[in-house]
Amino acid sequence: MSEQVRNKRLWDDQFFKIRKEEVLPMWETGKEVENLEECIAAAKELSQGKNHALKLKEAKDKGANLLIPQFGQALTEYVIEGLRYVEEETDLAPNGMWNIYSDSYTRKLDFRSAASGIERSKKEGMSMLNGWPIVNFGVEEARKIIKATQVPLNFNSTDEDGRLASEIALAAGWNACTSRSLQEVIAHCKNIPLEEEIRINQYESRLAGIYTEKGVPICPQNPCNLTGYDSAGYRSFVCVSESLLAAEQGVKYQMLLHGLNMNMIQDIAMIRVTERLCYEYCSRFGYKDMVFMPGTFSFLGAWPARAEEANAMIAWNTIISLMGGATGVILKCQDEAFATPTKEGMAMSVKLAKHLLTLMGTQKIAENEKLRLEEAMIEMEVRALMEKCLEAGDGDMAIGMCKGVEAGWIDTMLTPWKYNKGNVMVMRDAENAVRYFNAGNIPLPEEVKEYHREKLAQRQKQEGRELSFDMVVQDLQFASKIKRKQAVRS
């Protein structure tokens, strides 16, 4: 490990040197956002009444839930059409906001291919990209979109390097700058070292900090969606560790975006532990005025292809989110087994979620012994990893995280990232909570290991078969495999 990365705030001269030499030259639209002061002034005006951070904080203070549909199409007019359709069909405002995502070419900084996709979409009269290519269109087109919507917009920035995309989104009055170094390499990357991803993400976090300091509050998402097959403790650790990296760059607001595993007790325990430990560790390192908003992202493993089962999963993920007190609830839709969300599919999901809000009222999960025990186990796992990182990094979380990956005690089961050791295996227990079948070199306390063993032993007894690698593989499709009607023999 090079150890060149440190969890230290970028000085202004460092930030603007990177901005001038690395970020703005990525594509010609970078010239449109050269004057940062003008960008901030425009963002302040455009985000009036639509500020993502302030909307989330208001909802959290009221104990309300904000529904967050997702959308992205190749052309600006298609995006505006989709947003307006959903907002009109569902009355999304005022208790909602949007998550807008980019196309795959933009995510990999292949702006020339994105440009070809734009031209082909115009020629074909339909979207030929799986998202909105924000970098190609630039800030003026992004401003058209926020003017057309009634609610705040968040841009789900690109994979390894979302810096220029975030510059454009913030200058248009959107929210952006996802805090996502470990999350990003696990979910979407193959070759980039963690220290380089941290370096890139420090710029985005500092950009969010500058906007906030200048009067435009920005609330980066701090996600732990990962690949969909990860323990609750590992997910929570990803958020808590990242909270320190973002806070050092001046990020005051963070949306803790939890990828759900779809066991209600375990997921809600994860949500609670993450927020509690983010406040604790940030306070420990002197970041006193932080605001963390809990959010959820639907299960990211394999989904069923049939609409009935897909809608059951959408409903169940939403119920867990609402029962767990998530401030922001990002929605998926039934189209996503085959394609990107359509405006009709997204409207259906918003209507479904809104009706669940009506049916559930103010219900939240009641305190109970199972929940307390699950919280305790997750918290012990997260603390063990956090303290190991801080010890290895001599108090520097960035160094500790890099050393942890290199040594293999920061590890998970499935990822395209070549630096992950992959010694971990997880499987579902009898109640479909995710447990360690093999914890690899993760420094789990013995009490946590025994708890996971006991939970898996209950499944072994229930199913009458020995725990095995085959069960690990089968569990990858536990939610997507549709049970077929068996033929009746005469």
Secondary structure, DSSP 8 states (H G I E B T S, - for coil): ------S----HHHHHHHIIIIIGGGSGGGGGG--HHHHHHHHHHHTTT--HHHHHHHHHHHT--EEE-EE--SSHHHHHHHHHHHHHHHT-SSSB-EEEE--HHHHTT-HHHHHHHHHHHHHHTS--SSS--HHHH-HHHHHHHHHH-SS-EEEE--SS--HHHHHHHHHTT-B-----HHHHHHHH-SS--HHHHHHHHHHHHHHHHHHHHTT-----EEE--TTS---HHHHHHHHHHHHHHHHHTT--EEEEEEE--S-HHHHHHHHHHHHHHHHHHHHHTT--S-EEEEEEE---S---SSHHHHHHHHHHHHHHHHHTT-SEEE---GGGGTSS--HHHHHHHHHHHHHHHHHHTT------HHHHHHHHHHHHHHHHHHHHHHHHTTT-HHHHHHHHHHHTSS--S--S-TT-----EEEE-TTS-EEEEE-TT----HHHHHHHHHHHHHHHHHHTS---HHHHHHHTTTTT----------
